[in-house]
Amino acid sequence: MGSFSIWHWLIVLLVVVLVFGTKKLRNIGSDLGGAVKGFRDGMKEDASPVQLRNGEQVIDGGVKNTTHSNA
C-alpha cells in the first residue's frame, strides 16, 4: 500500500468537487473560517480563569452536585 501519490489526491479532489460543487465548498470553507475565528476570539476573552484577590488565587467555576447517595 504505502502513501498516496499526487494522482490519488487529485482524483479525490475531483470527486469532491463533482459531488458538492465549488459554490458549496466555498461556503463550507467560509463557515469553517468564521467558526475558527469565533473560537479564537472566545479563547482570548477567557484567557485568565485564575484571579488574584488579596494574594490568594481564586479559580472561577461552579459545582453541579455536591451530594452523593450510596444506596
HTML snippet that shows the backbone in 3Dmol.js (N, CA, C, O; Angstrom):
<script src="https://3Dmol.org/build/3Dmol-min.js"></script>
<div id="view" style="width:600px;height:400px;position:relative"></div>
<script>
const pdb = `
ATOM      1  N   MET A   1       0.834  -1.185   0.000  1.00  0.00           N
ATOM      2  CA  MET A   1       0.000   0.000   0.000  1.00  0.00           C
ATOM      3  C   MET A   1       0.873   1.240   0.000  1.00  0.00           C
ATOM      4  O   MET A   1       1.175   1.769  -1.070  1.00  0.00           O
ATOM      5  N   GLY A   2       1.283   1.715   1.146  1.00  0.00           N
ATOM      6  CA  GLY A   2       2.114   2.905   1.175  1.00  0.00           C
ATOM      7  C   GLY A   2       1.298   4.176   1.161  1.00  0.00           C
ATOM      8  O   GLY A   2       0.084   4.150   1.367  1.00  0.00           O
ATOM      9  N   SER A   3       1.971   5.295   0.916  1.00  0.00           N
ATOM     10  CA  SER A   3       1.283   6.586   0.914  1.00  0.00           C
ATOM     11  C   SER A   3       0.667   6.849  -0.455  1.00  0.00           C
ATOM     12  O   SER A   3       1.040   6.237  -1.456  1.00  0.00           O
ATOM     13  N   PHE A   4      -0.267   7.758  -0.468  1.00  0.00           N
ATOM     14  CA  PHE A   4      -0.949   8.106  -1.707  1.00  0.00           C
ATOM     15  C   PHE A   4      -0.086   9.038  -2.544  1.00  0.00           C
ATOM     16  O   PHE A   4       0.632   9.883  -2.009  1.00  0.00           O
ATOM     17  N   SER A   5      -0.160   8.880  -3.849  1.00  0.00           N
ATOM     18  CA  SER A   5       0.573   9.764  -4.750  1.00  0.00           C
ATOM     19  C   SER A   5      -0.275  11.002  -5.041  1.00  0.00           C
ATOM     20  O   SER A   5      -1.424  11.100  -4.610  1.00  0.00           O
ATOM     21  N   ILE A   6       0.299  11.919  -5.762  1.00  0.00           N
ATOM     22  CA  ILE A   6      -0.412  13.153  -6.112  1.00  0.00           C
ATOM     23  C   ILE A   6      -1.632  12.840  -6.979  1.00  0.00           C
ATOM     24  O   ILE A   6      -2.633  13.553  -6.901  1.00  0.00           O
ATOM     25  N   TRP A   7      -1.573  11.807  -7.791  1.00  0.00           N
ATOM     26  CA  TRP A   7      -2.703  11.452  -8.651  1.00  0.00           C
ATOM     27  C   TRP A   7      -3.895  10.974  -7.830  1.00  0.00           C
ATOM     28  O   TRP A   7      -5.041  11.263  -8.176  1.00  0.00           O
ATOM     29  N   HIS A   8      -3.635  10.252  -6.754  1.00  0.00           N
ATOM     30  CA  HIS A   8      -4.735   9.823  -5.884  1.00  0.00           C
ATOM     31  C   HIS A   8      -5.450  11.033  -5.291  1.00  0.00           C
ATOM     32  O   HIS A   8      -6.679  11.085  -5.266  1.00  0.00           O
ATOM     33  N   TRP A   9      -4.668  12.009  -4.810  1.00  0.00           N
ATOM     34  CA  TRP A   9      -5.264  13.191  -4.192  1.00  0.00           C
ATOM     35  C   TRP A   9      -6.022  14.033  -5.215  1.00  0.00           C
ATOM     36  O   TRP A   9      -7.061  14.608  -4.891  1.00  0.00           O
ATOM     37  N   LEU A  10      -5.514  14.110  -6.447  1.00  0.00           N
ATOM     38  CA  LEU A  10      -6.226  14.861  -7.489  1.00  0.00           C
ATOM     39  C   LEU A  10      -7.558  14.208  -7.843  1.00  0.00           C
ATOM     40  O   LEU A  10      -8.545  14.905  -8.079  1.00  0.00           O
ATOM     41  N   ILE A  11      -7.594  12.892  -7.883  1.00  0.00           N
ATOM     42  CA  ILE A  11      -8.845  12.180  -8.169  1.00  0.00           C
ATOM     43  C   ILE A  11      -9.840  12.391  -7.026  1.00  0.00           C
ATOM     44  O   ILE A  11     -11.025  12.613  -7.275  1.00  0.00           O
ATOM     45  N   VAL A  12      -9.376  12.324  -5.788  1.00  0.00           N
ATOM     46  CA  VAL A  12     -10.252  12.561  -4.640  1.00  0.00           C
ATOM     47  C   VAL A  12     -10.794  13.984  -4.675  1.00  0.00           C
ATOM     48  O   VAL A  12     -11.981  14.197  -4.424  1.00  0.00           O
ATOM     49  N   LEU A  13      -9.948  14.954  -4.981  1.00  0.00           N
ATOM     50  CA  LEU A  13     -10.379  16.347  -5.082  1.00  0.00           C
ATOM     51  C   LEU A  13     -11.412  16.522  -6.190  1.00  0.00           C
ATOM     52  O   LEU A  13     -12.396  17.238  -6.004  1.00  0.00           O
ATOM     53  N   LEU A  14     -11.208  15.890  -7.324  1.00  0.00           N
ATOM     54  CA  LEU A  14     -12.154  15.970  -8.433  1.00  0.00           C
ATOM     55  C   LEU A  14     -13.510  15.386  -8.046  1.00  0.00           C
ATOM     56  O   LEU A  14     -14.548  15.965  -8.368  1.00  0.00           O
ATOM     57  N   VAL A  15     -13.509  14.257  -7.367  1.00  0.00           N
ATOM     58  CA  VAL A  15     -14.764  13.628  -6.940  1.00  0.00           C
ATOM     59  C   VAL A  15     -15.490  14.527  -5.941  1.00  0.00           C
ATOM     60  O   VAL A  15     -16.708  14.684  -6.025  1.00  0.00           O
ATOM     61  N   VAL A  16     -14.760  15.116  -5.002  1.00  0.00           N
ATOM     62  CA  VAL A  16     -15.375  16.002  -4.014  1.00  0.00           C
ATOM     63  C   VAL A  16     -15.995  17.214  -4.699  1.00  0.00           C
ATOM     64  O   VAL A  16     -17.109  17.611  -4.357  1.00  0.00           O
ATOM     65  N   VAL A  17     -15.298  17.803  -5.652  1.00  0.00           N
ATOM     66  CA  VAL A  17     -15.826  18.960  -6.372  1.00  0.00           C
ATOM     67  C   VAL A  17     -17.055  18.567  -7.186  1.00  0.00           C
ATOM     68  O   VAL A  17     -18.020  19.328  -7.252  1.00  0.00           O
ATOM     69  N   LEU A  18     -17.031  17.395  -7.801  1.00  0.00           N
ATOM     70  CA  LEU A  18     -18.186  16.952  -8.572  1.00  0.00           C
ATOM     71  C   LEU A  18     -19.399  16.688  -7.676  1.00  0.00           C
ATOM     72  O   LEU A  18     -20.532  16.971  -8.067  1.00  0.00           O
ATOM     73  N   VAL A  19     -19.168  16.153  -6.488  1.00  0.00           N
ATOM     74  CA  VAL A  19     -20.285  15.831  -5.597  1.00  0.00           C
ATOM     75  C   VAL A  19     -20.870  17.095  -4.974  1.00  0.00           C
ATOM     76  O   VAL A  19     -22.087  17.276  -4.976  1.00  0.00           O
ATOM     77  N   PHE A  20     -20.025  17.963  -4.446  1.00  0.00           N
ATOM     78  CA  PHE A  20     -20.519  19.115  -3.701  1.00  0.00           C
ATOM     79  C   PHE A  20     -20.638  20.381  -4.535  1.00  0.00           C
ATOM     80  O   PHE A  20     -21.503  21.210  -4.251  1.00  0.00           O
ATOM     81  N   GLY A  21     -19.824  20.558  -5.529  1.00  0.00           N
ATOM     82  CA  GLY A  21     -19.824  21.790  -6.310  1.00  0.00           C
ATOM     83  C   GLY A  21     -18.928  22.833  -5.664  1.00  0.00           C
ATOM     84  O   GLY A  21     -18.695  22.802  -4.456  1.00  0.00           O
ATOM     85  N   THR A  22     -18.432  23.747  -6.466  1.00  0.00           N
ATOM     86  CA  THR A  22     -17.473  24.732  -5.964  1.00  0.00           C
ATOM     87  C   THR A  22     -18.132  25.754  -5.050  1.00  0.00           C
ATOM     88  O   THR A  22     -17.508  26.210  -4.092  1.00  0.00           O
ATOM     89  N   LYS A  23     -19.390  26.126  -5.327  1.00  0.00           N
ATOM     90  CA  LYS A  23     -20.050  27.135  -4.500  1.00  0.00           C
ATOM     91  C   LYS A  23     -20.277  26.614  -3.086  1.00  0.00           C
ATOM     92  O   LYS A  23     -20.034  27.332  -2.116  1.00  0.00           O
ATOM     93  N   LYS A  24     -20.740  25.371  -2.960  1.00  0.00           N
ATOM     94  CA  LYS A  24     -20.986  24.808  -1.634  1.00  0.00           C
ATOM     95  C   LYS A  24     -19.671  24.633  -0.881  1.00  0.00           C
ATOM     96  O   LYS A  24     -19.618  24.893   0.322  1.00  0.00           O
ATOM     97  N   LEU A  25     -18.612  24.201  -1.557  1.00  0.00           N
ATOM     98  CA  LEU A  25     -17.315  24.057  -0.897  1.00  0.00           C
ATOM     99  C   LEU A  25     -16.788  25.408  -0.415  1.00  0.00           C
ATOM    100  O   LEU A  25     -16.189  25.496   0.657  1.00  0.00           O
ATOM    101  N   ARG A  26     -17.009  26.454  -1.202  1.00  0.00           N
ATOM    102  CA  ARG A  26     -16.578  27.798  -0.808  1.00  0.00           C
ATOM    103  C   ARG A  26     -17.347  28.256   0.436  1.00  0.00           C
ATOM    104  O   ARG A  26     -16.768  28.857   1.341  1.00  0.00           O
ATOM    105  N   ASN A  27     -18.662  27.967   0.478  1.00  0.00           N
ATOM    106  CA  ASN A  27     -19.467  28.328   1.642  1.00  0.00           C
ATOM    107  C   ASN A  27     -19.034  27.554   2.883  1.00  0.00           C
ATOM    108  O   ASN A  27     -18.981  28.112   3.979  1.00  0.00           O
ATOM    109  N   ILE A  28     -18.726  26.280   2.715  1.00  0.00           N
ATOM    110  CA  ILE A  28     -18.267  25.463   3.844  1.00  0.00           C
ATOM    111  C   ILE A  28     -16.944  26.023   4.375  1.00  0.00           C
ATOM    112  O   ILE A  28     -16.756  26.133   5.587  1.00  0.00           O
ATOM    113  N   GLY A  29     -16.034  26.374   3.472  1.00  0.00           N
ATOM    114  CA  GLY A  29     -14.753  26.953   3.893  1.00  0.00           C
ATOM    115  C   GLY A  29     -14.932  28.277   4.610  1.00  0.00           C
ATOM    116  O   GLY A  29     -14.243  28.550   5.592  1.00  0.00           O
ATOM    117  N   SER A  30     -15.847  29.098   4.129  1.00  0.00           N
ATOM    118  CA  SER A  30     -16.122  30.376   4.767  1.00  0.00           C
ATOM    119  C   SER A  30     -16.717  30.183   6.159  1.00  0.00           C
ATOM    120  O   SER A  30     -16.319  30.859   7.107  1.00  0.00           O
ATOM    121  N   ASP A  31     -17.662  29.266   6.278  1.00  0.00           N
ATOM    122  CA  ASP A  31     -18.271  28.984   7.581  1.00  0.00           C
ATOM    123  C   ASP A  31     -17.249  28.422   8.567  1.00  0.00           C
ATOM    124  O   ASP A  31     -17.245  28.787   9.742  1.00  0.00           O
ATOM    125  N   LEU A  32     -16.393  27.541   8.083  1.00  0.00           N
ATOM    126  CA  LEU A  32     -15.364  26.953   8.941  1.00  0.00           C
ATOM    127  C   LEU A  32     -14.379  28.021   9.415  1.00  0.00           C
ATOM    128  O   LEU A  32     -13.980  28.028  10.579  1.00  0.00           O
ATOM    129  N   GLY A  33     -13.992  28.916   8.518  1.00  0.00           N
ATOM    130  CA  GLY A  33     -13.087  30.008   8.891  1.00  0.00           C
ATOM    131  C   GLY A  33     -13.709  30.932   9.925  1.00  0.00           C
ATOM    132  O   GLY A  33     -13.031  31.368  10.855  1.00  0.00           O
ATOM    133  N   GLY A  34     -14.998  31.234   9.770  1.00  0.00           N
ATOM    134  CA  GLY A  34     -15.692  32.067  10.751  1.00  0.00           C
ATOM    135  C   GLY A  34     -15.785  31.395  12.104  1.00  0.00           C
ATOM    136  O   GLY A  34     -15.661  32.048  13.140  1.00  0.00           O
ATOM    137  N   ALA A  35     -16.005  30.079  12.096  1.00  0.00           N
ATOM    138  CA  ALA A  35     -16.082  29.338  13.355  1.00  0.00           C
ATOM    139  C   ALA A  35     -14.737  29.339  14.068  1.00  0.00           C
ATOM    140  O   ALA A  35     -14.682  29.509  15.286  1.00  0.00           O
ATOM    141  N   VAL A  36     -13.663  29.153  13.327  1.00  0.00           N
ATOM    142  CA  VAL A  36     -12.323  29.162  13.928  1.00  0.00           C
ATOM    143  C   VAL A  36     -12.010  30.546  14.490  1.00  0.00           C
ATOM    144  O   VAL A  36     -11.443  30.658  15.577  1.00  0.00           O
ATOM    145  N   LYS A  37     -12.375  31.599  13.761  1.00  0.00           N
ATOM    146  CA  LYS A  37     -12.132  32.958  14.236  1.00  0.00           C
ATOM    147  C   LYS A  37     -12.934  33.229  15.503  1.00  0.00           C
ATOM    148  O   LYS A  37     -12.414  33.824  16.447  1.00  0.00           O
ATOM    149  N   GLY A  38     -14.187  32.802  15.535  1.00  0.00           N
ATOM    150  CA  GLY A  38     -15.003  32.970  16.730  1.00  0.00           C
ATOM    151  C   GLY A  38     -14.443  32.211  17.918  1.00  0.00           C
ATOM    152  O   GLY A  38     -14.465  32.708  19.044  1.00  0.00           O
ATOM    153  N   PHE A  39     -13.939  31.005  17.672  1.00  0.00           N
ATOM    154  CA  PHE A  39     -13.331  30.217  18.743  1.00  0.00           C
ATOM    155  C   PHE A  39     -12.100  30.913  19.296  1.00  0.00           C
ATOM    156  O   PHE A  39     -11.913  30.971  20.511  1.00  0.00           O
ATOM    157  N   ARG A  40     -11.262  31.437  18.420  1.00  0.00           N
ATOM    158  CA  ARG A  40     -10.052  32.136  18.877  1.00  0.00           C
ATOM    159  C   ARG A  40     -10.411  33.375  19.688  1.00  0.00           C
ATOM    160  O   ARG A  40      -9.791  33.647  20.715  1.00  0.00           O
ATOM    161  N   ASP A  41     -11.420  34.134  19.226  1.00  0.00           N
ATOM    162  CA  ASP A  41     -11.841  35.321  19.967  1.00  0.00           C
ATOM    163  C   ASP A  41     -12.382  34.932  21.342  1.00  0.00           C
ATOM    164  O   ASP A  41     -12.122  35.623  22.326  1.00  0.00           O
ATOM    165  N   GLY A  42     -13.123  33.842  21.416  1.00  0.00           N
ATOM    166  CA  GLY A  42     -13.644  33.371  22.690  1.00  0.00           C
ATOM    167  C   GLY A  42     -12.547  32.931  23.628  1.00  0.00           C
ATOM    168  O   GLY A  42     -12.643  33.143  24.837  1.00  0.00           O
ATOM    169  N   MET A  43     -11.504  32.321  23.093  1.00  0.00           N
ATOM    170  CA  MET A  43     -10.391  31.891  23.929  1.00  0.00           C
ATOM    171  C   MET A  43      -9.607  33.087  24.461  1.00  0.00           C
ATOM    172  O   MET A  43      -9.087  33.040  25.576  1.00  0.00           O
ATOM    173  N   LYS A  44      -9.518  34.158  23.674  1.00  0.00           N
ATOM    174  CA  LYS A  44      -8.813  35.352  24.137  1.00  0.00           C
ATOM    175  C   LYS A  44      -9.565  36.004  25.298  1.00  0.00           C
ATOM    176  O   LYS A  44      -8.940  36.534  26.217  1.00  0.00           O
ATOM    177  N   GLU A  45     -10.907  35.972  25.266  1.00  0.00           N
ATOM    178  CA  GLU A  45     -11.698  36.585  26.326  1.00  0.00           C
ATOM    179  C   GLU A  45     -11.568  35.807  27.634  1.00  0.00           C
ATOM    180  O   GLU A  45     -11.526  36.418  28.702  1.00  0.00           O
ATOM    181  N   ASP A  46     -11.504  34.491  27.579  1.00  0.00           N
ATOM    182  CA  ASP A  46     -11.406  33.658  28.773  1.00  0.00           C
ATOM    183  C   ASP A  46      -9.980  33.170  29.001  1.00  0.00           C
ATOM    184  O   ASP A  46      -9.772  32.027  29.408  1.00  0.00           O
ATOM    185  N   ALA A  47      -9.011  34.019  28.745  1.00  0.00           N
ATOM    186  CA  ALA A  47      -7.619  33.585  28.832  1.00  0.00           C
ATOM    187  C   ALA A  47      -7.147  33.418  30.271  1.00  0.00           C
ATOM    188  O   ALA A  47      -6.223  32.643  30.520  1.00  0.00           O
ATOM    189  N   SER A  48      -7.756  34.125  31.231  1.00  0.00           N
ATOM    190  CA  SER A  48      -7.264  34.053  32.607  1.00  0.00           C
ATOM    191  C   SER A  48      -8.394  33.655  33.564  1.00  0.00           C
ATOM    192  O   SER A  48      -9.068  34.528  34.111  1.00  0.00           O
ATOM    193  N   PRO A  49      -8.607  32.357  33.773  1.00  0.00           N
ATOM    194  CA  PRO A  49      -9.647  31.942  34.711  1.00  0.00           C
ATOM    195  C   PRO A  49      -9.226  32.083  36.171  1.00  0.00           C
ATOM    196  O   PRO A  49     -10.066  31.979  37.064  1.00  0.00           O
ATOM    197  N   VAL A  50      -7.934  32.320  36.429  1.00  0.00           N
ATOM    198  CA  VAL A  50      -7.440  32.464  37.797  1.00  0.00           C
ATOM    199  C   VAL A  50      -7.309  33.950  38.094  1.00  0.00           C
ATOM    200  O   VAL A  50      -6.627  34.679  37.374  1.00  0.00           O
ATOM    201  N   GLN A  51      -7.967  34.392  39.158  1.00  0.00           N
ATOM    202  CA  GLN A  51      -7.900  35.789  39.560  1.00  0.00           C
ATOM    203  C   GLN A  51      -7.209  35.877  40.909  1.00  0.00           C
ATOM    204  O   GLN A  51      -7.360  34.994  41.753  1.00  0.00           O
ATOM    205  N   LEU A  52      -6.454  36.940  41.106  1.00  0.00           N
ATOM    206  CA  LEU A  52      -5.772  37.142  42.382  1.00  0.00           C
ATOM    207  C   LEU A  52      -6.569  38.143  43.213  1.00  0.00           C
ATOM    208  O   LEU A  52      -6.938  39.217  42.737  1.00  0.00           O
ATOM    209  N   ARG A  53      -6.829  37.761  44.481  1.00  0.00           N
ATOM    210  CA  ARG A  53      -7.557  38.646  45.371  1.00  0.00           C
ATOM    211  C   ARG A  53      -6.877  38.573  46.735  1.00  0.00           C
ATOM    212  O   ARG A  53      -6.883  37.528  47.386  1.00  0.00           O
ATOM    213  N   ASN A  54      -6.299  39.679  47.155  1.00  0.00           N
ATOM    214  CA  ASN A  54      -5.582  39.759  48.431  1.00  0.00           C
ATOM    215  C   ASN A  54      -4.494  38.686  48.525  1.00  0.00           C
ATOM    216  O   ASN A  54      -4.302  38.096  49.588  1.00  0.00           O
ATOM    217  N   GLY A  55      -3.798  38.435  47.452  1.00  0.00           N
ATOM    218  CA  GLY A  55      -2.720  37.470  47.458  1.00  0.00           C
ATOM    219  C   GLY A  55      -3.168  36.025  47.344  1.00  0.00           C
ATOM    220  O   GLY A  55      -2.331  35.123  47.326  1.00  0.00           O
ATOM    221  N   GLU A  56      -4.479  35.783  47.268  1.00  0.00           N
ATOM    222  CA  GLU A  56      -4.991  34.422  47.151  1.00  0.00           C
ATOM    223  C   GLU A  56      -5.373  34.147  45.705  1.00  0.00           C
ATOM    224  O   GLU A  56      -5.738  35.055  44.959  1.00  0.00           O
ATOM    225  N   GLN A  57      -5.284  32.903  45.330  1.00  0.00           N
ATOM    226  CA  GLN A  57      -5.714  32.518  43.995  1.00  0.00           C
ATOM    227  C   GLN A  57      -7.141  32.018  44.075  1.00  0.00           C
ATOM    228  O   GLN A  57      -7.460  31.125  44.861  1.00  0.00           O
ATOM    229  N   VAL A  58      -8.000  32.608  43.249  1.00  0.00           N
ATOM    230  CA  VAL A  58      -9.399  32.214  43.191  1.00  0.00           C
ATOM    231  C   VAL A  58      -9.671  31.692  41.795  1.00  0.00           C
ATOM    232  O   VAL A  58      -9.435  32.383  40.804  1.00  0.00           O
ATOM    233  N   ILE A  59     -10.162  30.482  41.726  1.00  0.00           N
ATOM    234  CA  ILE A  59     -10.492  29.887  40.427  1.00  0.00           C
ATOM    235  C   ILE A  59     -11.996  29.952  40.261  1.00  0.00           C
ATOM    236  O   ILE A  59     -12.740  29.390  41.064  1.00  0.00           O
ATOM    237  N   ASP A  60     -12.449  30.643  39.211  1.00  0.00           N
ATOM    238  CA  ASP A  60     -13.879  30.737  38.938  1.00  0.00           C
ATOM    239  C   ASP A  60     -14.387  29.403  38.430  1.00  0.00           C
ATOM    240  O   ASP A  60     -13.752  28.763  37.593  1.00  0.00           O
ATOM    241  N   GLY A  61     -15.517  28.995  38.933  1.00  0.00           N
ATOM    242  CA  GLY A  61     -16.114  27.742  38.492  1.00  0.00           C
ATOM    243  C   GLY A  61     -17.340  27.446  39.323  1.00  0.00           C
ATOM    244  O   GLY A  61     -17.639  28.161  40.279  1.00  0.00           O
ATOM    245  N   GLY A  62     -18.036  26.413  38.967  1.00  0.00           N
ATOM    246  CA  GLY A  62     -19.240  26.059  39.691  1.00  0.00           C
ATOM    247  C   GLY A  62     -19.257  24.587  40.025  1.00  0.00           C
ATOM    248  O   GLY A  62     -18.596  23.774  39.379  1.00  0.00           O
ATOM    249  N   VAL A  63     -20.026  24.261  41.046  1.00  0.00           N
ATOM    250  CA  VAL A  63     -20.203  22.873  41.448  1.00  0.00           C
ATOM    251  C   VAL A  63     -21.615  22.470  41.084  1.00  0.00           C
ATOM    252  O   VAL A  63     -22.575  23.132  41.480  1.00  0.00           O
ATOM    253  N   LYS A  64     -21.750  21.394  40.337  1.00  0.00           N
ATOM    254  CA  LYS A  64     -23.075  20.965  39.910  1.00  0.00           C
ATOM    255  C   LYS A  64     -23.798  20.202  41.012  1.00  0.00           C
ATOM    256  O   LYS A  64     -24.954  20.504  41.311  1.00  0.00           O
ATOM    257  N   ASN A  65     -23.143  19.222  41.618  1.00  0.00           N
ATOM    258  CA  ASN A  65     -23.787  18.393  42.615  1.00  0.00           C
ATOM    259  C   ASN A  65     -22.745  18.008  43.657  1.00  0.00           C
ATOM    260  O   ASN A  65     -21.720  17.409  43.330  1.00  0.00           O
ATOM    261  N   THR A  66     -23.012  18.352  44.907  1.00  0.00           N
ATOM    262  CA  THR A  66     -22.046  18.051  45.959  1.00  0.00           C
ATOM    263  C   THR A  66     -22.460  16.885  46.824  1.00  0.00           C
ATOM    264  O   THR A  66     -21.677  16.439  47.663  1.00  0.00           O
ATOM    265  N   THR A  67     -23.679  16.373  46.647  1.00  0.00           N
ATOM    266  CA  THR A  67     -24.144  15.252  47.442  1.00  0.00           C
ATOM    267  C   THR A  67     -24.068  13.971  46.632  1.00  0.00           C
ATOM    268  O   THR A  67     -24.398  13.948  45.446  1.00  0.00           O
ATOM    269  N   HIS A  68     -23.637  12.925  47.276  1.00  0.00           N
ATOM    270  CA  HIS A  68     -23.571  11.619  46.642  1.00  0.00           C
ATOM    271  C   HIS A  68     -24.379  10.644  47.485  1.00  0.00           C
ATOM    272  O   HIS A  68     -24.201  10.573  48.701  1.00  0.00           O
ATOM    273  N   SER A  69     -25.245   9.910  46.857  1.00  0.00           N
ATOM    274  CA  SER A  69     -26.028   8.930  47.615  1.00  0.00           C
ATOM    275  C   SER A  69     -25.491   7.545  47.316  1.00  0.00           C
ATOM    276  O   SER A  69     -25.380   7.163  46.151  1.00  0.00           O
ATOM    277  N   ASN A  70     -25.159   6.796  48.340  1.00  0.00           N
ATOM    278  CA  ASN A  70     -24.694   5.440  48.205  1.00  0.00           C
ATOM    279  C   ASN A  70     -25.786   4.502  48.708  1.00  0.00           C
ATOM    280  O   ASN A  70     -25.894   4.254  49.909  1.00  0.00           O
ATOM    281  N   ALA A  71     -26.577   3.995  47.807  1.00  0.00           N
ATOM    282  CA  ALA A  71     -27.697   3.132  48.213  1.00  0.00           C
ATOM    283  C   ALA A  71     -27.329   1.689  48.160  1.00  0.00           C
ATOM    284  O   ALA A  71     -28.154   0.829  48.469  1.00  0.00           O
TER     285      ALA A  71
END
`;
const viewer = $3Dmol.createViewer("view");
viewer.addModel(pdb, "pdb");
viewer.setStyle({}, {cartoon: {color: "spectrum"}});
viewer.zoomTo();
viewer.render();
</script>
